[in-house]
């Protein structure tokens, strides 16, 4: 089996559908609590009667997308797409 290239995820941009509650402030704080996440930026893209579509930018070093996804799901939200990933070497 070929050797896996080394690299650490340092930024992920996600399209997320979330309920109005929690607010984007609380949503961002919860995502920021994920291991290896150092910065979270949440922008509302669209508002519907029961939901908000947000652009979620997560930055850190060695981010594990599955850890971010678990918190997103716990908060009642769903990831529609992964729109950008940045990987760096140490």
KASUL-V102501 format. One line per field, one symbol per residue. phi: phi as a letter, one per 30 degrees, with the letter a starting at -180 (. if undefined). Layout:
# KASUL-V102501
phi->???
This chain:
# KASUL-V102501
phi->.dddddlbdcabcbcbcbddcdddddedddddddeiccabbbbdcabcecbbcbccccblbidcedddeddedddicbddaccabcbbdd
